[in-house]
C-alpha cells in the first residue's frame, strides 16, 4: 500500500496540483490585499467615506457604533460589508483565472480535428466500411476497384 501511495505522489499530475494549490493560496492573499488595501479605500471615499469592512447590521437591539464593539460583546450581526469585500475578491480572482485560461488556450493554438473517415455501405451485408475499400472486411465480398 505504501508503494502505491508513493507512486501516486510521484506522478506529475499530483505534484502539479500541489504547486497550483500553493500558488493559488499565495495569489488569494495578494488579491485580498489588493481589494482591502488598494480598491476599497478609494471606492469607500467615492461613496461618502464608507469603510465596507465595518458595515454591519446589529441583530441584538443594543447600540454598537463599530463592528469590533459588537463582536466584543458577542452580539449577533450581519456583516454585509465583509461580504461585499469577499464578492469583489471572488470577481477579481475569477477574472484573473479567465485571463490565464484564455492565454493558455491561445498558446496551445488551434488543434486540427481530423476529418471523419468517409464510409459507404457494403451492398451485400449492409456493414459500414471505408469508402476506398475494394473488399468488405465483414462478408469478404469484392466491391470492385476504386476509381481515383
C-alpha positions in Angstrom: 0.0 0.0 0.0 2.9 2.4 0.8 4.4 1.6 -2.6 1.1 2.5 -4.4 0.9 5.7 -2.4 4.5 6.6 -3.3 3.7 6.0 -7.0 0.6 8.2 -6.7 2.5 11.1 -5.1 5.4 10.8 -7.6 3.0 11.3 -10.6 3.4 14.6 -12.3 -0.2 15.5 -12.0 -0.2 15.3 -8.2 2.8 17.5 -8.0 1.3 20.0 -10.4 -1.8 20.1 -8.4 0.1 20.7 -5.2 2.1 23.5 -6.8 -1.1 25.1 -8.2 -2.7 24.9 -4.7 0.2 26.7 -3.1 0.4 29.3 -5.8 -3.4 29.8 -5.6 -3.2 30.4 -1.8 -0.5 32.9 -2.3 -2.4 34.6 -5.2 -5.5 34.7 -2.9 -3.5 36.6 -0.3 -2.4 39.1 -2.9 -5.9 39.6 -4.2 -7.3 40.0 -0.7 -4.7 42.7 0.0 -5.5 44.3 -3.4 -9.2 44.5 -2.6 -8.9 45.5 1.1 -5.9 47.9 0.8 -6.0 49.3 -2.7 -9.5 49.1 -4.2 -11.9 49.5 -1.3 -10.4 52.7 0.3 -10.9 54.8 -2.8 -14.3 53.2 -3.5 -15.4 53.9 0.1 -14.2 57.5 -0.3 -16.2 57.9 -3.5 -19.3 56.6 -1.8 -19.1 59.0 1.1 -16.1 57.9 3.3 -17.5 54.4 3.8 -15.3 51.6 5.2 -17.0 48.4 3.7 -15.4 46.1 6.2 -17.1 47.9 9.1 -20.6 47.8 7.6 -22.9 45.6 9.6 -26.5 45.2 10.8 -26.9 44.7 14.6 -29.4 42.0 15.4 -29.3 42.3 19.2 -31.2 45.5 19.6 -28.3 47.1 21.6 -26.4 50.1 20.3 -22.9 49.4 19.0 -21.1 52.0 17.0 -18.5 49.6 15.5 -18.4 46.0 14.4 -15.5 45.4 16.8 -17.6 46.6 19.7 -20.5 44.3 18.7 -18.2 41.3 18.3 -16.5 42.0 21.7 -20.0 42.0 23.3 -20.9 38.8 21.4 -23.9 40.4 19.7 -25.2 38.7 16.6 -24.5 40.8 13.4 -25.0 40.6 9.7 -21.6 41.6 8.3 -22.6 42.7 4.8 -19.6 44.9 4.3 -17.2 41.9 4.7 -19.5 40.0 2.3 -19.1 42.8 -0.3 -15.3 42.6 0.1 -15.4 38.8 -0.4 -17.6 39.2 -3.5 -15.1 41.7 -5.0 -12.3 39.2 -4.2 -14.1 36.5 -6.0 -14.8 38.6 -9.1 -11.1 39.6 -9.3 -9.9 36.0 -8.9 -12.4 34.7 -11.4 -11.4 37.4 -13.9 -7.7 36.6 -13.4 -8.3 32.9 -13.9 -10.3 33.7 -17.0 -7.4 35.6 -18.4 -5.0 32.9 -17.5 -7.1 30.1 -19.1 -7.6 32.3 -22.2 -3.8 32.8 -22.6 -3.1 29.1 -22.1 -5.6 28.2 -24.8 -4.1 30.8 -27.1 -0.6 29.3 -26.5 -1.9 25.8 -27.3 -3.2 27.1 -30.6 -5.9 25.6 -32.6 -5.6 21.8 -32.8 -6.8 20.4 -36.0 -9.5 17.9 -35.7 -9.1 15.1 -38.2 -11.8 14.8 -40.8 -14.2 12.0 -40.2 -13.4 8.9 -42.3 -15.6 8.6 -45.3 -17.6 5.4 -45.4 -20.0 3.6 -47.5 -22.3 0.6 -47.0 -21.5 -2.9 -48.3 -24.3 -3.8 -50.8 -24.2 -7.4 -49.7 -24.1 -7.3 -45.9 -25.0 -3.7 -45.2 -22.0 -3.1 -42.9 -20.3 0.3 -42.8 -16.9 0.1 -44.5 -14.3 2.6 -45.6 -15.1 4.4 -48.8 -11.9 3.2 -50.6 -12.4 -0.5 -49.6 -12.4 -2.9 -52.5 -13.3 -5.9 -50.4 -15.8 -6.0 -47.4 -13.9 -7.0 -44.2 -17.2 -8.4 -42.8 -18.5 -10.6 -45.6 -15.4 -10.6 -47.8 -17.3 -9.9 -50.9 -15.5 -8.0 -53.7 -16.8 -4.5 -54.2 -14.9 -3.6 -57.4 -11.9 -1.5 -58.0 -11.9 2.1 -56.6 -11.7 4.8 -59.2 -9.4 7.6 -58.1 
